[in-house]
């Protein structure tokens, strides 16, 4: 099953010391280095853990960091 970039929605996010990993509903996982997102790269572990999916999974929001990342944007970066 192929999902277009604009139709991809996230179902989960995990963050390690160097990368953000986003699981997409179609089974793929997108991984992106935190250094590409300055606010995330400088954030504490506690701040990074406080994310939520927005727009039915179309994006990720970190309120404490005032950061929004779209899933389509992540896929286009790759």
C-alpha positions as CSV (number, residue, x, y, z in Angstrom):
1,X,0.0,0.0,0.0
2,X,1.5,3.3,-1.0
3,X,0.5,6.6,0.7
4,X,1.2,9.9,-0.9
5,X,3.3,12.4,1.0
6,X,0.3,14.6,1.6
7,X,-1.9,11.7,2.9
8,X,0.7,10.3,5.3
9,X,-0.3,10.5,9.0
10,X,1.7,9.7,12.1
11,X,0.7,7.2,14.7
12,X,3.6,7.4,17.1
13,X,6.8,9.4,17.8
14,X,10.0,8.3,19.6
15,X,13.1,10.4,20.1
16,X,16.5,9.1,21.1
17,X,19.7,11.1,21.7
18,X,20.2,11.9,18.0
19,X,17.1,11.2,16.0
20,X,13.3,11.5,15.9
21,X,11.5,8.4,14.6
22,X,8.0,8.8,13.4
23,X,5.8,5.8,12.7
24,X,3.4,6.3,9.8
25,X,0.0,4.6,9.6
26,X,1.0,2.7,6.5
27,X,3.8,1.0,8.5
28,X,6.8,3.1,7.5
29,X,9.1,4.8,9.9
30,X,10.6,8.2,9.1
31,X,13.9,9.0,11.0
32,X,15.4,12.5,11.0
33,X,18.4,13.8,12.8
34,X,17.5,16.3,15.6
35,X,20.2,18.6,14.4
36,X,17.9,19.5,11.5
37,X,15.5,21.0,14.0
38,X,17.4,23.5,16.2
39,X,14.7,23.8,18.9
40,X,14.5,20.0,19.3
41,X,18.3,19.6,19.2
42,X,18.7,22.1,22.2
43,X,15.7,20.7,24.1
44,X,15.8,18.7,27.3
45,X,14.6,15.1,27.4
46,X,11.6,16.3,29.4
47,X,10.6,18.9,26.7
48,X,11.1,16.4,23.9
49,X,8.8,13.9,25.6
50,X,5.9,16.4,25.7
51,X,4.8,16.1,22.1
52,X,1.3,15.5,20.7
53,X,0.0,14.6,17.3
54,X,-2.0,17.4,15.6
55,X,-4.4,17.5,12.7
56,X,-5.4,13.8,13.0
57,X,-1.7,12.8,12.8
58,X,-0.7,15.3,10.0
59,X,1.9,16.9,12.3
60,X,3.7,16.9,15.6
61,X,3.4,19.7,18.2
62,X,5.7,20.5,21.1
63,X,3.9,23.2,23.1
64,X,6.8,23.8,25.5
65,X,9.2,24.4,22.6
66,X,6.7,26.2,20.3
67,X,7.6,23.8,17.5
68,X,5.4,22.2,14.9
69,X,6.6,19.7,12.3
70,X,4.4,18.3,9.5
71,X,4.6,14.7,8.4
72,X,4.5,15.7,4.7
73,X,7.5,18.0,5.4
74,X,9.5,15.2,7.0
75,X,8.8,13.0,4.0
76,X,9.8,15.7,1.6
77,X,13.1,16.2,3.4
78,X,14.1,12.5,3.1
